[in-house]
């Protein structure tokens, strides 16, 4: 099993999602199946089959979240080395071509959320930045060619 590094904040978020799916999600799926079942012949009941498919997807998602939480190693800010880019680093990078600065926090795959500036250490940018020091250049391959980023600042 692969170990998942997570902050206590990220762990709590995934645990809350899991609890919601196990409680309300399962109740809603059972209700939808029961409603569809009341509509007659199950062999030709598209609503029933859709509800069963939705239940299967729900159970798959619950299983995936349980696997994530079963193999978690919690990390905290006191364990972060700010001399180089690593997991939980907040990194200010400058696009060498455009001169634009962006700040990202490198997190586990389970916690990534681009809207809040959290990118996975497994993403192309995350992989390019890992291990870099301030002043170093990270080259990241994208579908539109290679982009170079300069590491401007590393913090917690």
C-alpha positions as CSV (number, residue, x, y, z in Angstrom):
1,X,0.0,0.0,0.0
2,X,1.2,3.5,-0.8
3,X,1.6,5.9,2.1
4,X,-0.3,9.1,1.8
5,X,1.2,12.2,3.5
6,X,-1.4,14.5,4.8
7,X,-1.8,17.5,7.1
8,X,-4.2,17.2,10.0
9,X,-6.5,19.7,8.2
10,X,-6.5,17.5,5.1
11,X,-7.2,14.4,7.1
12,X,-10.1,16.0,8.8
13,X,-11.5,17.1,5.4
14,X,-11.3,13.6,3.9
15,X,-12.7,12.1,7.1
16,X,-15.7,14.5,7.0
17,X,-16.3,13.6,3.3
18,X,-16.2,9.9,4.1
19,X,-18.6,10.3,7.0
20,X,-21.0,12.3,4.8
21,X,-20.9,9.6,2.1
22,X,-21.4,6.8,4.5
23,X,-24.3,8.5,6.2
24,X,-26.3,10.8,4.0
25,X,-24.9,9.4,0.7
26,X,-25.9,5.8,1.5
27,X,-29.3,6.9,2.8
28,X,-30.0,8.8,-0.4
29,X,-28.8,5.9,-2.6
30,X,-31.1,3.5,-0.7
31,X,-34.0,5.9,-1.0
32,X,-33.5,6.3,-4.8
33,X,-33.4,2.5,-5.3
34,X,-36.5,2.0,-3.2
35,X,-38.4,4.7,-5.2
36,X,-37.3,3.2,-8.5
37,X,-38.2,-0.3,-7.3
38,X,-41.8,0.8,-6.6
39,X,-42.2,1.7,-10.3
40,X,-42.6,-1.8,-11.4
41,X,-40.7,-4.3,-13.7
42,X,-37.0,-4.0,-12.7
43,X,-35.7,-5.5,-16.0
44,X,-36.9,-2.5,-18.0
45,X,-36.7,0.2,-15.3
46,X,-33.9,2.6,-16.3
47,X,-34.4,4.6,-13.2
48,X,-33.6,1.5,-11.1
49,X,-30.5,0.7,-13.0
50,X,-29.3,4.3,-12.8
51,X,-29.9,4.3,-9.0
52,X,-27.9,1.0,-8.7
53,X,-25.1,2.4,-10.8
54,X,-25.0,5.5,-8.6
55,X,-24.9,3.3,-5.5
56,X,-21.9,1.4,-7.0
57,X,-20.1,4.7,-7.7
58,X,-20.8,5.8,-4.1
59,X,-19.4,2.6,-2.7
60,X,-16.3,2.9,-4.9
61,X,-15.7,6.4,-3.6
62,X,-16.2,5.3,0.0
63,X,-13.7,2.5,-0.6
64,X,-11.1,4.9,-2.1
65,X,-11.4,7.3,0.8
66,X,-11.1,4.5,3.3
67,X,-7.9,3.3,1.6
68,X,-6.5,6.8,1.7
69,X,-7.2,7.2,5.4
70,X,-5.9,3.7,6.2
71,X,-2.4,4.6,4.9
72,X,-2.0,8.2,6.2
73,X,1.1,9.7,7.7
74,X,0.3,13.0,9.3
75,X,2.8,15.7,8.9
76,X,2.9,19.2,10.4
77,X,4.6,22.5,9.7
78,X,7.3,21.9,12.3
79,X,8.7,19.1,10.1
80,X,9.2,21.3,7.1
81,X,12.7,22.2,5.8
82,X,12.4,25.6,4.1
83,X,15.9,25.4,2.6
84,X,14.5,23.4,-0.4
85,X,11.1,22.7,-1.9
86,X,9.2,19.7,-0.4
87,X,5.8,18.7,0.7
88,X,3.9,21.4,2.6
89,X,6.3,24.1,1.2
90,X,4.7,27.4,0.2
91,X,6.6,28.3,-2.9
92,X,6.7,31.6,-4.8
93,X,7.7,30.9,-8.4
94,X,8.2,33.3,-11.3
95,X,7.4,32.3,-14.9
96,X,10.6,33.1,-16.7
97,X,8.8,33.9,-19.9
98,X,6.0,36.1,-18.6
99,X,7.6,37.4,-15.4
100,X,4.5,36.6,-13.5
101,X,4.8,35.3,-9.9
102,X,2.5,32.6,-8.5
103,X,2.4,31.1,-5.0
104,X,1.6,27.4,-4.5
105,X,1.5,25.1,-1.5
106,X,2.7,21.6,-2.3
107,X,0.4,19.0,-0.8
108,X,-0.5,15.4,-1.2
109,X,-2.7,14.3,-4.0
110,X,-5.6,13.9,-1.6
111,X,-5.4,17.5,-0.5
112,X,-4.7,19.2,-3.9
113,X,-7.1,22.1,-4.7
114,X,-5.8,24.4,-7.5
115,X,-8.5,27.0,-6.6
116,X,-7.0,27.5,-3.2
117,X,-3.4,27.4,-4.5
118,X,-2.7,23.8,-3.3
119,X,-1.0,21.6,-5.9
120,X,-0.1,18.0,-5.7
121,X,3.6,17.1,-5.3
122,X,2.8,14.5,-8.0
123,X,1.6,17.2,-10.5
124,X,4.1,18.2,-13.3
125,X,4.8,21.6,-11.6
126,X,5.1,19.9,-8.2
127,X,7.5,17.3,-9.5
128,X,9.5,20.0,-11.2
129,X,9.8,22.1,-8.0
130,X,10.6,19.3,-5.5
131,X,14.1,19.6,-4.1
132,X,14.8,23.0,-5.7
133,X,16.4,25.8,-3.7
134,X,15.7,29.6,-4.0
135,X,17.2,30.9,-7.2
136,X,17.0,27.6,-9.0
137,X,15.1,27.0,-12.2
138,X,12.4,24.3,-12.5
139,X,11.7,23.2,-16.1
140,X,8.2,21.8,-16.4
141,X,7.0,19.9,-19.6
142,X,3.5,20.9,-20.7
143,X,1.5,20.0,-23.8
144,X,2.4,23.5,-25.1
145,X,6.1,23.1,-24.5
146,X,8.5,23.5,-21.6
147,X,7.9,26.3,-19.1
148,X,10.7,27.5,-16.8
149,X,10.0,28.7,-13.3
150,X,12.4,30.4,-11.0
151,X,12.0,29.6,-7.3
152,X,11.7,33.0,-5.6
153,X,10.8,32.1,-2.0
154,X,10.2,29.0,0.1
155,X,8.2,29.3,3.3
156,X,5.7,27.4,5.5
